Amino acid sequence: MTNERETAGGPNNIFQGLPECLPEEWFETVVQAGHIRIERIVSQGHSSPASDWYDQDEHEWVMVLQGAGILLFDDGKEVALRQGDYLNIPAHVRHRVKWTDPEQVTVWLAVFYS
């Protein structure tokens, strides 16, 4: 099963179709097949609420394609990610977005897998 943006006739571009207004962080499933889901996430100055933690049943591999962000882990560790940086987050490792660059759009690519 694939996203409706994907067609057999030609390629798509991860930077096309970005929202012009970002009142909140934006999530789009690009591809979903079997036990894998790929999301494009777009942020600009967004962060997770201080009391909210992601605690997912799936592993998450995340990469910053453009912009910058900081992930905070439940153990207090912070990881800064800039363009080209990626990180693998095992299932049930609690984390949240502490900061994303307010001056530019941050585009993340997240691969969720079991």
Order of alpha helices (4+ residues) and beta strands (2+ residues): beta-beta-beta-beta-beta-beta-beta-beta
